[in-house]
Amino acid sequence: MQRRSLLKLGVASAALLAVAGGAAALLQAGLDEGKLTSTGREVIRAIGRSVLEGSLPADDAARQTALNGLLDRVDGLTIALPPHAQEELSQLLSLLAAAPGRLALAGLGESWSSASEAQIQQALQGMRTSSVALRQQAYAALHDITAAAYFSDASTWAQLGYAGPPKI
């Protein structure tokens, strides 16, 4: 493929994703007034299950409590973001919640709530190692938001063997 053809394909793909993301954002916003909507919560919960595998409690009730805490902390994180960053994250979550966007951006055919951790991990790995910068950036944002929100709570530190910050 010639460079010019590759550039045209890249521009066309970016335009298609932008239009699809905008349309999906109008239908199902990922954030509302800086907080996760049910759509955004579904995506972040599923990503949290996979990114945090091995760090979440084994007991199902404790696991659900930990994931609910994660979602609450993500709300706290997103509400503190500037409006333009909230809008970008909302569009990303909306795009990932819609089946065409989820398939195009993450390569995941199943819905987030019905996909297994292995399927979600495979989709995230595909985003992380993609040659498309947009997919890599989406992965990095989702991974960092999930991990930062989860491990920012002191209750998660003991499982990692972290005693907490030193007293000054």
Secondary structure, DSSP 8 states (H G I E B T S, - for coil): --HHHHHHHHHHHHHHHHHHHHHHHHHS-SEETTEE-HHHHHHHHHHHHHHTTTTS-SSHHHHHHHHHHHHHHHHHHHHTS-HHHHHHHHHHHHHHHSHHHIIIII---S-TTTS-HHHHHHHHHHHHT-S-HHHHHHHHHHHHHHHHHHHTSGGGHHHHT---S---
